[in-house]
Amino acid sequence: MGLPASARVLFAVVEANGTLVRGLGVTSATRLAAGMYQVAFDQDVTAAGYVGTVGVAAGGGLAPQGAITVAPRSGIPNAVFVETYVGGGHLDRPFHLAVLT
């Protein structure tokens, strides 16, 4: 069993301040609050799978410590909600997001 012909992999690489560095099928990235982001794509992603990781957005080196959660953006079918945090609190971190449609 393979992927359907209509399958698409979308991605975004985002700086800690919410700046979109690069991507495929991504239309914007926005920092909503400390450690909270919205990433919008050029199609409905509500039925997609999401994979996120804290990672270096530009340049080299190791990614800063932190964790990430990703979920569909409530009320916005073409967007994903991303949270980055360290310990018990939200903290801005650069990240990579893949969306499998």
Salt bridges, closest charged atoms under 4 A:
ASP42 OD1 - ARG8 NH1 3.04
GLU83 OE2 - HIS90 NE2 2.70
ASP92 OD2 - ARG31 NE 2.82
